[in-house]
Amino acid sequence: MKKISLTGIKPTGTLHIGNYLGAIKPAIALTEQYDARYFIADYHALNMMKDPKMMHELTKEVAAGWLASGLDPEKVVFYQQSSVPETLELTIQLMAFTSKGLMNRAHAYKAKVQANTEKGEDPDAGVNMGLYTYPVLMAADILQFDSDVVPVGKDQVQHVEMAADIAQAVNANYKSQVLKIPQAVVQEDVAVVPGLDGRKMSKSYGNIIPLFCSEKELRKTIMRMVTNSQSVEEPKDPDKSDIFALYKHFSTKEEQDALAKRYREGGMGWGEAKEALFQAINRELAPKREKYNAIMADEAGLQKILAEGAAKARPLVAATVNRFRKAAGID
């Protein structure tokens, strides 16, 4: 049997090229090797998103984005986190084996406390219990499926390690493998995708290239990429160009060699390089954009796909919860 892979994505903003290259595309590729479970993490998003209309719309956008990018709901378990209530029971079970000290070391909580301290505020100002216990819910997301691997960015490795720590505490207490120990998988080659300003592409930096914007908007956005002041005539180093770094993700080896030659020869302006990038990106995204728009126009169809995914997920999660209950003597 194939090993199990799990990935979740929070519906907290517009999907962009960084999400696609750093999370969605490599996660979908893993479906060839693993028995995959992918979910829309709306309960995680609730920690920061309190607008119901935005929550509903972004949940739709994220789900449609994964499907349009090639995720096949017939081959994977694809569902909305809030549609599987058994996850919350497992979260409560895991809390009994999670130390407060472990939660104190979570990156998101530590960053919030540091920011508050630097501003002279109460260290826990603006910290809700959802944020504080975020790693336990994430551990439940992972452990409920007996996940073998969890594809994550480097900044999320800690959460997988915490899930492993909690599972080990459970297993040690009951002297049996109640929960499987997961491992993080980091896709090193796409861990950092440059944004419009050269920093990591991120909604918080406002430097993203939206994944499903119109062709016109895609070109306009790419043309805003920051470059140096080299003239058209000057030779340029493709290895120091964010434009070329992105181009490599959407082009063949032959195309990369040809454009790199143009860089080094001189006589090519940044506008031409950006146009080459636009053409390469649009070639890959145009059919996905069309599929995305069709999915977004059929909300009933999208909800049906997610409901069917939840129906597949619930008995799998219930099996883990019941195994825990039996081990704990509360069955």
C-alpha positions in Angstrom: 0.0 0.0 0.0 1.1 3.6 -0.7 2.2 5.7 2.2 -0.1 8.6 3.3 0.6 12.3 2.6 -1.4 15.2 4.0 -1.5 18.8 3.1 -3.7 21.7 4.2 -4.0 25.3 3.1 -5.6 28.2 4.9 -8.2 30.3 3.0 -6.7 33.6 4.2 -6.0 35.4 0.9 -5.8 35.3 -2.8 -3.8 32.3 -4.2 -0.6 33.4 -5.9 2.3 32.0 -7.8 4.2 31.3 -4.6 1.4 29.1 -3.3 1.3 27.3 -6.6 5.0 26.6 -6.9 5.8 26.2 -3.2 2.7 24.2 -2.1 0.0 23.2 -4.6 2.1 21.9 -7.5 4.6 19.8 -5.4 1.7 18.5 -3.2 -0.3 17.4 -6.3 2.9 15.8 -7.7 3.1 13.7 -4.5 -0.3 12.1 -5.3 1.6 9.9 -7.8 3.6 8.4 -4.9 1.3 8.7 -1.9 -2.3 8.1 -0.9 -3.1 11.8 -0.4 -5.5 13.7 2.0 -5.8 17.4 1.3 -8.0 19.9 3.1 -9.1 23.5 3.3 -8.1 24.7 6.8 -11.0 27.0 7.5 -10.9 26.4 11.3 -7.2 27.5 11.3 -8.2 30.6 9.3 -10.9 31.4 11.9 -8.1 32.5 14.3 -7.5 35.6 12.2 -10.5 35.9 9.9 -13.7 37.0 11.5 -15.6 38.2 8.3 -18.1 35.5 7.3 -18.5 36.6 3.7 -14.7 36.7 3.2 -14.3 33.3 4.9 -16.9 31.8 2.6 -15.5 33.4 -0.6 -11.8 32.5 0.1 -12.7 29.0 1.0 -14.3 28.6 -2.4 -11.4 30.2 -4.1 -8.8 28.0 -2.4 -10.8 24.8 -3.1 -11.4 25.8 -6.7 -7.7 26.7 -7.1 -6.5 23.3 -6.0 -9.0 21.6 -8.3 -8.1 23.9 -11.3 -4.4 23.2 -10.6 -4.9 19.5 -11.2 -6.0 17.9 -8.0 -8.2 15.0 -8.8 -10.9 14.5 -6.1 -11.5 10.9 -7.4 -7.9 10.0 -6.5 -7.5 11.8 -3.2 -9.5 12.7 -0.1 -10.2 16.4 -0.6 -12.4 18.1 2.0 -13.2 21.1 4.1 -11.8 20.9 7.7 -15.0 22.1 9.4 -17.0 19.3 7.7 -15.1 16.6 9.8 -16.2 17.1 13.4 -14.2 14.1 14.5 -11.1 16.2 14.1 -12.2 18.3 17.0 -12.6 15.3 19.2 -9.1 14.1 18.4 -7.9 17.7 19.2 -9.4 17.5 22.7 -7.8 14.0 23.2 -4.4 15.3 22.1 -4.6 18.4 24.4 -4.4 16.0 27.4 -0.9 15.0 26.2 0.3 18.5 25.2 2.4 20.5 27.6 1.9 24.3 27.9 5.6 24.6 27.5 5.4 23.1 24.1 2.7 25.6 23.1 4.9 28.4 24.5 7.6 27.5 22.0 5.4 27.6 18.9 6.7 30.1 16.3 3.4 31.9 15.7 2.8 32.5 19.4 6.4 33.5 20.1 6.3 36.0 17.3 3.1 37.5 18.6 4.5 37.8 22.1 7.7 39.4 20.8 5.8 41.9 18.7 3.7 42.9 21.7 6.7 43.2 24.0 8.5 45.4 21.5 5.5 47.7 21.4 5.3 47.8 25.2 2.0 46.0 25.3 0.8 43.0 27.4 2.7 40.0 26.0 -0.6 38.1 25.3 -2.5 41.1 23.8 -4.5 39.9 20.8 -3.7 36.2 21.4 -6.8 34.0 21.3 -6.8 30.4 22.3 -7.2 29.3 18.7 -3.8 30.8 17.9 -2.2 29.5 21.1 -3.4 25.9 20.5 -3.0 26.1 16.8 -0.3 23.3 16.8 -2.6 20.9 18.6 -5.4 21.2 15.9 -2.7 20.9 13.3 -1.4 17.8 15.0 -5.0 16.4 14.9 -5.2 17.2 11.2 -2.0 15.2 10.6 -2.4 12.3 13.0 -6.0 11.5 12.3 -5.1 9.9 9.0 -2.0 8.0 10.1 0.0 10.4 7.8 3.5 9.3 6.9 4.6 12.5 5.4 3.5 16.2 5.5 4.9 18.5 2.7 5.6 21.9 4.3 7.6 25.0 4.0 10.6 25.4 6.3 8.6 27.6 8.6 6.1 24.9 9.1 8.5 22.0 10.0 8.1 22.8 13.7 4.4 22.0 13.6 5.0 18.5 12.2 7.7 17.9 14.8 5.2 19.0 17.5 2.7 16.5 16.1 5.3 13.8 16.3 6.1 14.8 19.9 2.5 14.7 20.9 2.0 11.3 19.2 5.1 9.9 21.0 3.7 11.1 24.3 0.4 9.2 23.6 2.2 6.1 22.5 4.5 6.1 25.4 1.7 6.4 27.9 -0.4 3.6 26.5 2.7 1.5 25.6 1.4 0.9 22.0 1.3 2.6 18.7 -2.0 4.4 19.0 -0.8 7.1 16.6 1.6 7.0 13.7 4.7 9.3 13.9 4.7 11.6 10.8 7.7 13.2 9.1 8.0 16.6 7.4 9.0 16.8 3.7 10.4 20.1 2.5 10.6 20.8 -1.2 14.0 22.6 -1.2 14.0 23.8 -4.8 10.7 25.7 -4.5 10.9 26.7 -0.8 11.4 30.4 -1.6 9.7 32.0 -4.6 10.7 35.6 -5.3 8.0 38.3 -5.4 7.7 41.5 -7.4 10.2 43.3 -5.1 12.7 40.5 -4.8 11.6 39.4 -1.3 9.8 36.1 -0.8 6.4 36.2 -2.5 3.9 36.8 0.3 0.5 38.4 0.8 1.9 40.2 3.8 4.5 42.0 1.6 2.0 42.9 -1.0 4.4 41.5 -3.7 2.4 38.7 -5.2 1.5 37.6 -8.7 -2.1 36.3 -8.4 -2.6 32.8 -9.7 -5.9 33.2 -11.5 -6.1 36.8 -12.5 -6.9 37.7 -16.1 -4.3 37.5 -18.8 -4.2 41.3 -19.0 -3.7 41.7 -15.2 -1.1 39.0 -15.3 1.0 40.8 -17.8 0.5 44.2 -16.0 1.6 42.6 -12.7 4.7 41.0 -14.1 5.8 44.2 -15.8 5.9 45.7 -12.2 8.7 43.4 -11.1 11.6 45.4 -9.7 14.9 45.3 -11.7 18.2 47.0 -11.5 19.2 50.0 -13.7 21.3 48.1 -16.3 20.7 49.5 -19.8 19.5 47.4 -22.8 23.0 47.1 -24.2 24.6 45.8 -21.1 25.0 42.0 -20.6 23.0 40.7 -17.6 23.5 37.8 -15.3 20.5 35.4 -15.4 21.5 33.8 -12.1 21.0 37.1 -10.3 17.7 37.9 -11.9 14.4 37.2 -10.1 12.7 37.3 -13.5 14.8 34.4 -14.7 14.4 32.6 -11.4 10.6 32.6 -11.9 11.1 31.8 -15.6 12.8 28.5 -14.8 9.7 27.2 -13.1 7.6 27.7 -16.2 9.9 26.8 -19.1 11.8 24.0 -20.7 15.6 23.5 -20.4 16.0 24.6 -24.0 14.0 27.8 -23.4 16.0 28.6 -20.3 19.3 28.1 -22.2 18.1 30.4 -25.0 17.0 33.2 -22.7 20.1 32.9 -20.5 22.1 33.4 -23.7 20.1 36.6 -24.5 20.8 37.8 -21.0 24.6 37.3 -21.3 24.9 38.7 -24.8 23.5 42.1 -24.1 21.0 43.9 -26.2 18.0 42.7 -24.2 16.1 45.1 -21.9 14.2 44.1 -18.8 10.9 44.6 -20.6 11.8 41.8 -23.1 12.7 39.5 -20.2 9.5 40.2 -18.4 7.5 39.6 -21.6 9.2 36.2 -21.9 8.3 35.4 -18.3 4.7 36.4 -18.9 4.4 34.2 -22.0 5.8 31.2 -20.1 3.6 31.7 -17.1 0.5 32.4 -19.1 1.0 29.3 -21.3 0.8 27.1 -18.1 -1.9 29.0 -16.3 -4.3 29.9 -19.2 -6.1 26.5 -19.2 -6.1 26.4 -15.4 -7.6 29.9 -15.3 -10.4 28.8 -17.6 -11.1 25.7 -15.4 -10.9 27.8 -12.2 -13.5 30.3 -13.5 -15.8 27.4 -14.5 -15.5 25.9 -11.0 -16.2 29.2 -9.3 -19.3 29.7 -11.4 -20.7 26.3 -10.2 -20.8 26.6 -6.4 -23.2 23.7 -6.1 -20.8 21.5 -8.0 -17.9 22.6 -5.8 -19.8 22.0 -2.6 -20.7 18.5 -3.8 -17.0 17.7 -4.4 -16.1 18.9 -0.9 -19.1 17.0 0.7 -18.0 13.8 -1.0 -14.5 14.3 0.3 -15.7 14.8 3.8 -17.8 11.6 3.5 -14.6 9.8 2.7 -12.6 11.5 5.4 -15.0 11.0 8.4 -14.8 7.2 8.7 -11.0 7.3 8.4 -10.8 9.9 11.2 -13.4 8.1 13.3 -11.2 5.0 13.2 -8.3 7.0 14.7 -10.5 8.6 17.3 -12.0 5.2 18.4 -8.6 3.7 18.6 -7.6 6.5 20.9 -10.8 6.1 23.0 -10.2 2.4 23.3 -6.5 2.9 24.4 -7.6 5.5 26.9 -10.4 3.3 28.4 -13.2 5.7 27.4 -14.7 3.7 24.6 
